[in-house]
Amino acid sequence: MNLKDVNIIFGFTGAISTFPKIIEKFEEISKKGANLYPIMTYNAYYLCKKNKNENFIEKIENICKKKIIHTLEDVEKLFKKNNYDMMVIAPLDSNTLAKIANSISDTPITLAVKLHLKNKKPLVIFIYADDGLSTNACNIGTLLNRKHLYFVPFMQNNPITKPYSLSSNPEYIVKTIDSALNEEQIQPLIL
């Protein structure tokens, strides 16, 4: 797969426990030639600043050679350029999932999604929701019916101790991006 010169807005939400695997894939996408524009929710940015041990912000900014966008004003500036091909949100936490499904745009990620979908370009989402099979199931159903949205295949990540929790599989991020650029949902969707 060739991602050379593909401009990808890459959003990170508050599920920072997934960041090590996501950043690994983020780096792989960068090595394939994609231009990456990182955005974080306020909560993700705050949690990363608070948890300095992992240095996620520095790692992300070093990979893409750009500062992380974490304000509404900077998101609006980014979208005025309109030079992007797709958006990826990995991970998409429960809170942001619910906001996107209900068209709430009060964080950098949710505003970016609103502006992005207005331009009918692909949006890839990587679910990480503890309530994916309970209170957020209806929101996942809503997003499954929206045009231009593509899901990284997901599964119950621990059906015994966390029976309502869903997580996408990081191994499918790059394949899903490739399929989304061709306007196709990778299958199977549920692993």
C-alpha positions, 0 to 999 in steps of 0.5 A: 500500500502506498500512502505517499503524500496522502494527508491524514488528520489523525485524532487521539482521544482520552483512552491513553492506555491504547497509545503505545500500540496506536503510536506504533501504527502512527509511525508505520503510517508515517513511514509509508509516506503519509503526511500526518496532522495530529489532533487531541481532545482536551482530556487526552492532551491533559492526560498526556501532560500529566503522565510524563513517563510515556512522553506521548506528546513528544513521540507523536510530534517527532513522528509527524514533525508537527505540533499537536492541535488541541484547541478549537481555534487551531482546528478551524485554521487547519480546515481552512487549508482543506488539503487533507485526504482523510481523517483517522480517530484512534482511539475513539473513546466512549465520550467522543463516540457519543458526541460524534453520534449526536453531532456535538462539536465541542472538542477539537476532535468532534469539531474536526469530525464535523468539518471533515464530514462536510467535505465527504472525505473518509473518516476511519474510527478505532473504537475503544469503549468500555460501554460499547455493548451497553449504553454506547451500542446505539451510538455505534449503530448510528455511526454504522449508518453514516456515509464516509465512516469506516470502522477498524474491525472490533471485538469484545476485548475481554468478554469475561471480566468486561463483557460490554467493552469493545476494542478495535484491533490495532493490526487492522488500522493500516488496512482499514485506511487503505480500504477507506481511501477506496471507499470500502469497509474492510471485512469482517467488521466484527472479529 
